Amino acid sequence: MLLGFLLALAARVLRHSVSAAGYGDAICGRRHRLGYRRRVGRARPAAVALCAGLALDGLGFLLQVAALRLVPIYVVAAALAASIAVTGIVSAWVLSTRLSAAEWTAVGVVCASLSVLALAAGPGHFRHAPAGLGWALLGVDAALFLVGAFAGRLGDRGRGFALGLCAGSGFGVVEIAVRLLDVIDPTKRAFYINPALYALLAGSAAGFLFLTSALQRGSVTTTVAAMVVGETIAPALVGVLWLGDSARNGLGWVVVLGFVVAVSATLVLARFGEAPEPAESH
């Protein structure tokens, strides 16, 4: 259990740290488009930075897959969402901003609730998924692409929320699909005939596409908050209802409380990535 929890946390630390490091460049790019001069003391090789980011992101995804094979989905989901605390800290360092007292408190609450959640989570005795759940995930993916296409036509405010929710739901499909892969072995035929594999690929594509689209315009705070909701609540419920996820005897209420507190504290930190308005120079 501890190993799975650490893998889940490490997965998102890697992936969110890469995202946070990219916020500085994104903000500089936005300022440049607005007519501000970018001050660069030393140029960073773009190709090297891109390759390093992709490598870390890929490693984070592999750790996430390993974690989902070891611990309940709700533990991984909470760690995925709560690791935005790492984004907040790294972003504050990259962007030279300060966390408020409430935000530092939220970071502490996130860490404490994750620790409680990991201790209260039940052993990884998972049952087989109901027949047809893999095909149902493919249906969810198709619905997400349709809803996302419509959401892209909304105004900036509603667009960020809707696309963020679609992105989170796509990532949530990935979490469930990993658990439905009975065999993760590219040399086996069973690996390729499992619909969960294609649900995983489509969910990943949907999440990346909609998150990228949402962040191009509109509020990052709104987008991230909606994504957190989409990638945590539904996958956790599916794990509990149909995949055998459980808590230790008598600690079900602790799991529920820890999950709710972790996600709620995460929403307090959802503003990170929001580009501050640059001060005008005179």
Helices and strands as residue ranges (DSSP letters): H 2-33, H 46-68, H 73-82, H 84-95, H 101-120, H 133-151, H 156-180, H 189-193, H 195-216, H 220-242, H 252-268
